[in-house]
Amino acid sequence: MNVLDSAYHTVHDYKGGATALAPRVGMKSHHVLNSKVNPNVSTHHLTLVEANKIMAITGDYRILQSMC
């Protein structure tokens, strides 16, 4: 799995999905988080800090594993 797919699945497999996860990583809108992890959107990007927060909160390290 590539890193973009991993980010998408990490967010959407989290219980409650982007709606539940967005406020926990400091995003006001789950729409922004959805856009950042959507591989078909080129205008929004997940930062390394955000990816790190997502992995720490979810306990899901697929993003890191894909990078390795």
N, C-alpha and C positions, 0 to 999 in steps of 0.2 A: 504494500500500500504506500502511496506517496504521501508527502507531508501535508498537502492540502486536503486530501481525503481523510487523513488521520485527524486533522483539526476539526473537520466537519463532523466526523463520527464521534469524536470525544465529546463535543458539545451536545450533539443530538441524542447520544446514548445516556447522558447524564439524566438522572431522575428529574423530570420536569423540563428537560431540554434547556434551550436558550432562555426561556422565560424565567426559570428558576436560577440559572447560572449567572446571567448578566449582572444582577445587583451584587452578587457575591464577588465578582471581579471588578466592581466599580463602574459598570456601564449603566447609564440611566435607561437605556432602551434595549430590549431584546432584539429589536429589528436591526440595530447596529451590529450586535454580536452575530446575528444570522448572516448579515452581509459580509462581515469579516471572515467568516469560515466557509462562505459559499465559493467554491472554486470557479464559478461562472461570473463572479463579480470582480471587476478589475479596479474599481474605485475605492474599495475599502480593504485594508490589510491588517492582519493580526500582528501586533508588535511582539518582540521577544519577551518583554515583561508580562504582557497579557497572556501569552502562551504558557509562561512559567506559572502564573497565578492559576490558570485553568488546570494545569497538571497537578498543582499542589492541592487545589480544592477537590478535584474529582478523584485523585489517586490513580488517574489513567494516564500512562506515559507513552501512548502510541505516537504522539507528536515527536517526542525525543527519539523513540525507537526508529521512526521513519527517517529522521535525520542521520542516525547512525548507519 
